[in-house]
């Protein structure tokens, strides 16, 4: 809760309205932005897709950033500029998902264990919980970071606000952050958690890496990409957190209906996200021969199906 509150505080410093920003992040909402031409829009508020009539080029927008923001707001080379670039590099909307899933999994595990709150050794559990959360955030930064390194060409078309694509962060610094996060995260899990959690963590680590890294690069196939995101964001994250908390409080893990529902629901939810996230990215995906459901089926048709 402390980490989540701190993150929201930092978040408030970066965006003018948390409420508006959160609305931009709702699943399945696609908001293309016209750059360089007239912004006359035509849209149906009941639809998850906003069409821009006169635009031959659509780029995706996240609530935290837009292509309109002035990169010169912070003096280049200043600490604020580096922090701003790092904040964007970590893809804040993915961090929120990780934090919320971790909090939900923790609360569920405590509620499912009689006497967990009254008998818990908080002096031991809280530091371990902090380490676990840190390991998850490092793993998250590793996955989204390596994606930006290998997708820099695509991002220049689809997400020019990202720091590597915009030039706010150098490739060498991006690699240093990715290597640090990709090394420290597994070391923490290996030393502080059961071996089964380390294996699950490395499974997510590996799937997240091969999603972006050639020659496998599963993002080039829509089914493989969807399965990768659904597995990591859906099953592994939620099951792993629940198992870690159960182990920390000395409870035996059991597949209860509640745990099963959470794992299945989040896997399906992550699958939908895997499909809808590509809706505003068709221009860059087509240019770099990335096959997605959006490029195959069409943006409007797929958006209507998702509704």
FENLINFEN-V184448 format. One record per residue. OMEGA is omega in radians with two decimals (* if undefined). Layout:
# FENLINFEN-V184448
{{OMEGA} {OMEGA}}
This chain:
# FENLINFEN-V184448
{{3.10} {3.12} {-3.11} {3.11} {3.11} {-3.13} {3.12} {3.12} {3.10} {-3.14} {-3.13} {3.13} {-3.03} {-3.10} {-3.05} {-3.10} {-3.14} {-3.13} {3.13} {-3.13} {-3.14} {3.14} {3.13} {-3.04} {-3.13} {-3.08} {3.05} {3.08} {-3.13} {-3.09} {3.11} {3.14} {3.13} {3.12} {3.03} {3.11} {-3.12} {-3.07} {3.11} {-3.04} {3.01} {-3.09} {3.06} {-3.05} {3.13} {-3.10} {3.09} {-3.13} {3.12} {-3.09} {3.08} {-2.93} {-2.91} {-3.01} {3.00} {-3.09} {3.12} {3.09} {-3.09} {-3.13} {3.02} {-3.09} {-3.11} {-2.99} {3.00} {3.13} {3.13} {-3.03} {-3.10} {-3.11} {-3.10} {3.14} {3.08} {-3.14} {-3.11} {-3.14} {3.13} {3.13} {3.11} {3.14} {3.12} {3.12} {3.10} {3.14} {3.13} {3.11} {3.14} {-3.12} {-3.11} {3.13} {-3.01} {-3.10} {3.08} {3.11} {3.13} {3.12} {3.12} {-3.14} {-3.11} {3.10} {-3.14} {3.13} {3.14} {3.13} {3.13} {3.14} {-3.13} {-3.14} {3.13} {3.13} {-3.11} {-3.09} {3.14} {3.10} {-3.08} {-3.10} {-3.07} {-3.08} {-3.07} {3.05} {-3.01} {3.12} {3.10} {-3.04} {-3.07} {3.07} {3.13} {3.09} {3.11} {3.13} {3.12} {3.11} {3.11} {3.12} {3.11} {-3.14} {3.07} {3.09} {3.10} {3.13} {3.10} {-3.06} {-3.12} {3.13} {-3.13} {3.06} {3.14} {3.12} {-3.09} {-3.14} {-3.03} {3.12} {3.12} {-3.10} {3.10} {3.09} {-3.02} {-3.06} {-3.08} {3.11} {-3.14} {-2.93} {3.13} {-3.14} {-3.11} {-3.11} {3.10} {3.13} {-3.14} {3.12} {-3.13} {3.10} {3.10} {3.11} {3.13} {3.13} {-3.12} {-3.14} {3.10} {-3.11} {-3.12} {3.11} {-3.06} {3.14} {3.12} {3.13} {3.12} {-3.12} {-3.12} {-3.04} {-3.01} {-3.06} {-3.14} {-3.08} {3.13} {3.10} {3.07} {3.12} {3.09} {3.12} {-3.13} {3.04} {3.08} {3.10} {-3.11} {3.12} {3.12} {-3.14} {-3.07} {3.01} {-3.05} {-2.96} {3.02} {0.09} {-3.08} {3.02} {-3.02} {3.14} {3.13} {3.11} {-3.03} {-3.14} {3.12} {3.12} {3.13} {3.12} {3.13} {-3.12} {-3.14} {-3.13} {-3.07} {-3.07} {-3.10} {-3.00} {-2.99} {-3.11} {-3.04} {3.10} {-3.10} {3.14} {-3.13} {-3.13} {-3.11} {3.14} {3.10} {3.12} {-3.10} {-3.12} {3.07} {-3.14} {3.10} {-3.12} {3.09} {3.09} {3.09} {3.08} {-3.13} {3.13} {3.13} {-3.14} {-3.13} {-3.11} {-3.12} {-3.11} {-3.10} {3.07} {3.09} {3.14} {3.12} {3.09} {3.10} {3.10} {-3.14} {-3.14} {-3.02} {-3.10} {-3.10} {-3.08} {-3.14} {-3.00} {-3.00} {-3.09} {-3.14} {3.14} {3.11} {-3.11} {-3.10} {3.07} {3.05} {-3.10} {3.09} {3.07} {-3.14} {3.13} {-3.12} {-3.05} {-3.04} {-3.04} {-3.08} {-3.12} {-3.13} {3.11} {3.11} {3.10} {-3.14} {3.12} {*}}
